[in-house]
């Protein structure tokens, strides 16, 4: 930035913002002033009265449209005054007449004073007051106080002999007027003069520059005279509180007035009016000092200025007015009037809505309206001067309409983009564009045209308002094609609802970048997310697998992608080895162990660990599924989990013993070497490893015991004979396997065996204990045999219950009703010795039913098989003619023959004689007993 530009900016920053805005009064005014010249003006609440030098009075509305016209005077109208209600208008003229017209009736009063009248004040309560008072004065120097009495209108002279009356203003009960000497105040209620304020020293004669009086409120009088300004507080019974912030200045000898402020200016005062807590001054700028400039008709004149100043004469604003024909006008040719307003409505530097004061600057051929600038004017001025940030702040503070917000926003964004401040412009879009979808779309495409759309994307709304799909697609494509914004693309895809745009254009923009230098992990993940939105789950899985996403397995389960894992074994292992192994084993029908192993072996990073985890789990699930890799698995166990190797060697039969042995030797795995040597048929070498390497005599003893080979015991003793400690342990653990005396006899003389005496004592004690246990066990065994034989014999003597056909049918009928009773008695029956055995009701040979009446021809065995005597005999003779039982008959009954040597303890009365014959059941070999 150049130095001249910075200086210009500083000048702009120092420029004061105007306090007022201006417009020319239109309507009927231009036509009126084209034929006549304005001479005076008065403003009421709703109407304006304009007096001309032709003597007519025009009633106008605030737009300048003429409402009425009164041809009141024959000479120039010098002053006008409304009552407070705006129902009557009083005018005075150089022809010496005073006319009071009613605006809403035909009432009209006219008074003749025969001398030019210059100032008139109508009673504020003229419409309601029956006395119909007014005060008027002129060049004759008399100030007349006219009122209606019972015999007519009468004048009272309030002042005379002090020069012409130039200005009269009436407020409530106080009347102020200015003559050549100064300003006087009269109280109409108390009918007395209150105070006198002398004319400023050094001021021009009133005939050259009129004094100006304005009541700011009921007791505050503002005086502008020449170049001097005074603000006087009139003390009366009706005085009210005033502004306390200004310096209190005593300027009068009379104790009924206080001059609150007083200051001199370098310009002439053509009019003055209150502006809240400040003043509006219509200033006329002279070129030279002195009255010559005022009186000279040939001198050139400046534009009049409207200045806003404080009571301390601090300048707040200055505006030069483009008045028509200002080159020809003097200071007294201008008039400043203002509409009545309540000073209480001005708070915090602003007026309440609808209560702003209006000011009218009148020249002979022009009327300009001035009014306070509102918030929108302030914002517009800020925009004109390039202070967009301040303008936006003002709009956000609620000082502008939505229309103005759109204007400020558009200009501010244009300004920022013009300065290439794209990031700030984008950040302001939510605030400036708000809920306008069309505005958002316009700026989205504008940023896209400038190739700056990525900076706007984070602020683009997805709802309230929702834009067209094209706007979102353009935004995503802009992010995808700019490598610097790939991360923002990913976050945007995750944040935006997928329904607001189509995935196809975005996929088309990203896919050409695959396998190129512009492809980043963020872009790859963004493409995967887009694939998911477009239901292309297999393509998304492939990208997620390459990115090693932690939730990869959940994605597989959610979308049932088990068939797509074939090419991504390594990636699955890297994400979660445990879950990957479990998944691969479950899906080994679709992806074989050979494929898994080949993929894992093709990679370098952690491939052997992954192989171990997979093959281990595969072996646990099915020991034969990975038999082709058991040789490899031996080495993997040795490297990654040697504690499990021995169990694997014991449970597996598909590895090469020699190769496994070499692996164990290289890794120093001794117990595994012992097992493999044993399987290889080399137990002696295995014993050497146990004794020499492991030095575990207990394991050596256990190992030799499993061999069931006396030579191995000899080998164990031979290897331990030179090791005293091992000899001692060997003595302790060989009881039952090897005679300890044999070991003691071959021990070399002089070999010191630790704790030999204790160990010998233990050997002897153990031997005695073992012998005692054997004797005890034999005695118990014999006693059990005898007891069981006796029980068997007792049971054989019991009767066997024989049922017939009728019993069987009856029992079947009663099964349902007696089931509960049988269940209750079941425990009782099984607790005692069996007392009753149920046999069938038919012969086991001919299958004919038995007849209970002919029971002597039936024989039953304890095995519950029953026969007809004849059937049994015939069958026995046929089966074994050589072997005929030696039986004796006692009363038609057959008995078994028992060996007396076996039943030596049984009662002789319960056993048949030793010479009785024996019969056996055909179906089994149990001896029988005959039952009648």
Secondary structure, DSSP 8 states (H G I E B T S, - for coil): --HHHHHHHHHHHHS---SEEEEE--TTHHHHHHHS-EEEEEE-SS-EEEEETTS-EEEE-TTS-EEEEE---SS-EEEEEE-TTS-EEEEEETTSEEEEEESSSS-EEEEE-SS-EEEEEE-TTTTT-TT--EEEEETT--EEEEEEETTEEEEEEEE-SS----EEEEETTEEEEE-SSEEEEEETTTTEEEEEEE--TT---TTTS--EEEESSSSEEEEEETTEEEEEEE-STT------SS--B---SSTTEEEEEEEE-SSEEEEEEEETTEEEEEEE--SSSSSHHHH-SSS-----EEEEE-TT--EEEEEE---TTGGG--GGG-EEEE----GGGEETTEE-TT---EEEEEETTEEEEEEE--HHHHHHHHHHTT-HHHHHHHIIIIIS-HHHHHHHHHHHHHHHHHTT-HHHHHHHHHHHHTT-HHHHHHHHHHHHHTT-HHHHHTT--SSSS---HHHHHHHHHHHHT-GGGHHHHHHHHHHS-GGGS-HHHHHHHHHTTTTSTT--HHHHHHHHHHHHHTT-HHHHHHHHHHTT-TTHHHHHHHHT-GGG-TT-HHHHHHH-HHHHHHHHHHTTTTS-HHHHHHHHHH--TTHHHHHHHHHHHHHHH-TTTTGGGHHHHHHHHHHH-HHHHHHHHHH---S-HHHHHHHHHHHT-HHHHHHHHHHTT-HHHHHHIIIIII--HHHHHHHHHHHT-HHHHHHHHHHHTT-HHHHHHHHHH-TTTS-HHHHHHHS-TT---TTHHHHHHHHHHHHHHHHHHHHHHHHHHHHHHHHHHHHHHHHHTS-EEE--HHHHHHHHHTHHHHHHHHHHHHHHHHHS----EEE-SB-TTT--B--GGGGGGEEEBTTS-EEEHHHHHHHHHHH-TT-------BTTB------TTTTTTS-GGGS--TTS---B-SSS--BB----
